[in-house]
Amino acid sequence: MAKISQESIERVKAVTLVDLAQTLGLQTKRVGKQLFIPCPNPSHNESKLDTCCIEINRNIFNCFHCADVRGNNAISLYSWHQFGQREGKFKESVLGVAELMGIEVKDELGAIIKPGSNTYKPSVKFISQELEPQPIQVVDAFYRALLQLCPLREEHVNELMKKRRYSAEEINLYMFRSVPSLEEWVNIYAHLKSLNYSFERIPGLSQIFQPDFFDSKIPRELGDVGTFTDSKGKKHNGYWFYVLNVSKGYFIPVFNEDGFIVRLRVRRDGENPKYVWFSSTHNIEIENTITKARRNGVSSGAPITIEIPPDYLKRWQRGINVTNVFQTRTLLITEGEHKAKISAKSFNVFAAGLPGAGNFNEILQLIPKWNIQKLIIAYDMDTLQRSDNSSESLKKQATLMEIVNRFAIEVSKLGVQSVIWTWNLKDGKGLDDLVYNHKLPIEYNLITKRQRAVTLDTVHSL
């Protein structure tokens, strides 16, 4: 049989992930611009709708636990859902999506492989191409200037000092700052604009439109004159103003290996989820509701954070690779920014905080570059232990253990030895909790299968 024509492939690719998920009858949960679905990876046993989501405006899907489960078209989602794999079933997946959606498929010679219609229309619009963020150096300069002007509220100082046990010096060193209120933002906005900082394409910032007749709290001289056409075709004159796409919480800077602040994480006040990325969007090509339109925003992505002990952090300058500041052949991997900072300080070790247990591809590329010889995996204890005997707890444990095993296998291919740090779940869920409770973990060597108690003198030894 001749190959499927490129025209037919493109027509099938035009099927939105939302339409495919609904046609497949998947259970869904809508949260803002995201649609959560069950992870299609057969090795992922988690049943709750909290790890795999479709970004509706961007037409991409991603599982936060399974590193390989991601894609930007209906063909890849169908392949995972139907065959449990990302590659190897392209033709079958094209035909499968076409069958579900009633789309005609032809081969390269023009012969019809599968009869159908050529009139499919997506139920939702999506952005075909996102804006690119500013270069890292520009983002870093903006974030540092922003953080210097942000307040630090008493409740956040108390949380950082009492719960996280950071010192006042460390709070300033890590540049934790509270998210400003609208009134505070107006003053910061005016000051940064007077210094000619660029706001465009900085993750977390985007422009909102306010018509002339709207009594805006932001002075018009800070905005850009413009127009907006609504869903009824009516054209409005007004101003585009930059705003922060988050409120109520505090910023946690995320550093890359060269000491630049590449993104900001936000610890929100009393909301779920507790941690979100300082991220934004550009949707004016698909959005015609004034209150929902956003311009010149970009996604944050989900980068890892690089952390070293505070005494070394004091000397770490932008543009200097971390290996020139803190030399070690041991790398500790954990989840999240706080755990990475606390681990680096407590064990005098080089630490990396992953944005999710399965998002380890980026670190795999850095391990050879840093000449790492020992990798410590210190995920939360519900990775290796379960809190109860419920089916949900059993599935979660199985899922996370599968992730740890895949991670360890990939690391071993690099010639690096992996160990797992484990401890009693009663002593703390995370490594930071264990440290606060004045306990130390047990080290399990994945190669020799031996266990030993961790001491500060044995952290770097195999």
Steps between C-alpha positions, in 0.01 A plus 500: 500500500627848412586741776237729647506836328645794688176690440305231686755495780472875546120476501512241778756706690250787496275303735527668838596301806182615673281357221694173496483460879125553494450262206706234678269542799782586738417628844591869512533782753515860380725738699530839331676452166596142585305180452619215723467146365613155619862441403502277188826331602410138596790504751341794681262357757384828652125526457441856617480779244793698636807420292415500128351807342416656166594865458190601308627821340831343400365156401770306683476226762745401768517271801691651790609157624579317174790669321417356156125560502461824312404617153350777291243324282220248507712232332746480788226495766316225313822296470555517876135428577450215257844338482673618817800641316621822344648368176464204268127523434478818294299367208261307724451810713429727202235256378364456852447873556352535152255217571390657827454846352357390164786650295588383150851359450674468163831350400774680308347395168165653590319172566261503793621278786216588734185679389389800700448873505738788439296750698620442858489819705666513845268579792770721653768723354862462593817697450704342223824664611594648835708810551859437606619630838766769516861372523597368842720802573208738440261289710755481783556877502127568507427250777782633719374857457142387571595307813695794641184710483258239634396502867564216744194455716515396863295184443746385236800576720339293776434211261855506368668531840276284718387228260794495257757615759683737272705770667438867423826502304390198294162657423681795343758277334231288331307820413162382630250782453123537533281539194402869490140619521354692205577832669859391568532370145400838355793665678739223397368516143563874482849472648614216270357679199691818593817289497414371148458134597330288237176337621423318176536121500603473865342181643232595750417836345243572233293794383128538569276735304289768665265714286499880525173495693642269769606663826842337521711487815810510282598846371454527126850636448633154592301328225530461126227658290313236301172345391311178557222338297250301704291195412230718345748669268492825694830686508603660830767764555703480817831403657704186546650470851752250633387304804632209706326170431491398866393644834537422872815304568875532483756458224765226500778572245607203284870502405666327208853359496649838406349689791223673306147525635320334211150478647300569814296252698214627718403356838136605521317597818243241604419382146521170321731422335742665742772549239452646153733638236518872436375452147292690245348471156433678173152417371363799309493298177238267650338705778231762432378552856656818641538371854680184384727646231874497570785637293880457496509232769707180485499167677750433776549137414612283794879527543708334771658716767870477587599547864828511692573565871436861608865576574585426137188669368633830638787480249300372203483768234281508192666344197727273707427128473413341831786249470747788523352604834424172675696198387353161582435176320188429703158621392185477710167494316176594672168659410438871530698810575478509879613138539796562268612809694464331839674183379795694358541685829445205734725248323753740343417357161420604145120468463248522219128543551284339233160653415351149516625150576495394135652815353861383510598527132666840547717376786614200296662740256682685776639203698783420251582870462547534876704177524264358762597160642237451769131584466276512806126466437313647797135519400222528756447184701165418343721395206624195689247466778123530511308675772224236507377190318245674281498425127579865430809491721614173341464641150686819590787304649523275193500799267773689680716190544477438127620858442795456738601178327487660155704794627762268653527297178562812292762621747680164494533534121712807569739296716376662821407312815160573652388469857161559659459673833215358701363553848197425711197684370407583860817711526396722212362487149786693338872523565449851636254363759752233599771761550267714713430195718876452552507163324720365222404267211604148409692463172410212269748425222316396185805309368629314806158484673671600825360735761676731741416786729581841350734729691637835392836325442358235265281717277762516225636145529368196313 
